[in-house]
Amino acid sequence: AAVAVLDEVASPGFRQQAGELGTRLRRRLEEISERVATVGEVRGLGPMLALELVTDRDTKAPAGDVAKRTTELARERGLVLLTCGLYGNVVRILVPILAAAEDVDEGLSILEEALVDASDGAS
């Protein structure tokens, strides 16, 4: 079974699907970062990405409270997110490679709504 999984992961189709998902996610996260001032940086590779949340984009002061509130609000809306980072101000985005496009779009919309609401509460 392990060899079959490794063969699938190494296949060109799997890599292409992962690449396309990563591109789609990064594009949407970059768009969100343009609209939500608490997003200091979008980072990561492929479909494993993260948003660093800050109180000020110039100083990059961490916004751990906004990250925590974002994950709480997202969970209430049906989206499970993880926080990480030394200051707890990074929201990890871990989308299954086989996720349907509609599900990805819905999850990103929920993420943005939660970010906006959490950021407004921090002001």
DARASUL-V274902 format. One record per helix or strand. SS is the DSSP state (h for helix, s for strand). FROM is the first residue (numbers start at 0). TO is the last residue. If there is no record, write none. Layout:
[[SS FROM TO] [SS FROM TO]]
This chain:
[[h 1 8] [h 11 34] [s 38 44] [s 47 55] [s 60 61] [h 63 75] [s 81 83] [s 89 93] [h 100 121]]
